[in-house]
Amino acid sequence: MADSAVKKLARLRGEREVLDAREAELRREAAGEIGAALLQVGADAIEPAKLAKIVRQVVKLGEDEALKRLERVA
């Protein structure tokens, strides 16, 4: 007999919990990598709130467009 929808839903919830835990772990690892890259280029001299604002704008514009605009001003 095939699994009922209730059992399938319960299994799916379990799988989602495993994926959520894995995502949290990978986010921590990514944060470490990103933090190291920022420190390497001297971003620790920028206030965290301003750095977050800068990164939000870069994400919004796209990396290539942001670089083009910055190169025009530099």
C-alpha positions as CSV (number, residue, x, y, z in Angstrom):
1,M,0.0,0.0,0.0
2,A,1.3,3.5,-0.9
3,D,2.1,6.0,1.8
4,S,-0.7,8.3,2.7
5,A,-0.5,12.0,2.0
6,V,-0.2,12.5,5.8
7,K,2.9,10.3,5.9
8,K,4.4,12.0,2.8
9,L,3.8,15.4,4.4
10,A,5.5,14.4,7.6
11,R,8.5,13.0,5.6
12,L,8.6,16.3,3.7
13,R,8.7,18.3,6.9
14,G,11.5,16.2,8.2
15,E,13.5,16.7,4.9
16,R,12.8,20.5,5.2
17,E,14.2,20.6,8.7
18,V,17.4,18.8,7.5
19,L,17.7,21.3,4.6
20,D,17.1,24.3,6.9
21,A,19.9,23.1,9.2
22,R,22.3,22.6,6.3
23,E,21.4,26.0,5.0
24,A,22.2,27.6,8.4
25,E,25.5,25.8,8.4
26,L,26.4,26.9,4.9
27,R,25.4,30.5,5.7
28,R,27.8,30.5,8.7
29,E,30.6,29.2,6.5
30,A,29.8,31.7,3.8
31,A,29.8,34.5,6.3
32,G,33.3,33.5,7.4
33,E,34.5,33.5,3.8
34,I,32.9,36.8,3.0
35,G,34.2,38.4,6.2
36,A,37.7,37.2,5.5
37,A,37.5,38.7,2.0
38,L,36.3,42.0,3.4
39,L,39.0,42.2,6.0
40,Q,41.6,41.4,3.4
41,V,40.6,44.5,1.4
42,G,40.4,46.8,4.3
43,A,36.6,46.9,4.7
44,D,37.0,46.9,8.4
45,A,37.6,50.6,8.1
46,I,34.0,51.1,7.0
47,E,31.2,51.3,9.5
48,P,29.1,48.1,9.4
49,A,25.9,49.9,8.6
50,K,27.5,51.7,5.7
51,L,29.1,48.6,4.4
52,A,25.7,46.8,4.5
53,K,24.2,49.7,2.5
54,I,27.0,49.6,0.0
55,V,26.6,45.9,-0.5
56,R,22.8,46.2,-0.8
57,Q,23.3,48.8,-3.6
58,V,25.8,46.6,-5.4
59,V,23.4,43.6,-5.2
60,K,20.6,45.9,-6.5
61,L,22.6,47.3,-9.4
62,G,24.4,44.1,-10.2
63,E,28.2,43.6,-9.9
64,D,29.1,44.7,-13.4
65,E,27.0,47.9,-13.3
66,A,28.3,48.8,-9.9
67,L,31.9,48.4,-11.0
68,K,31.3,50.5,-14.1
69,R,29.8,53.3,-12.0
70,L,32.6,53.2,-9.5
71,E,35.3,53.2,-12.2
72,R,33.7,56.4,-13.6
73,V,34.1,58.2,-10.3
74,A,37.6,56.8,-9.4
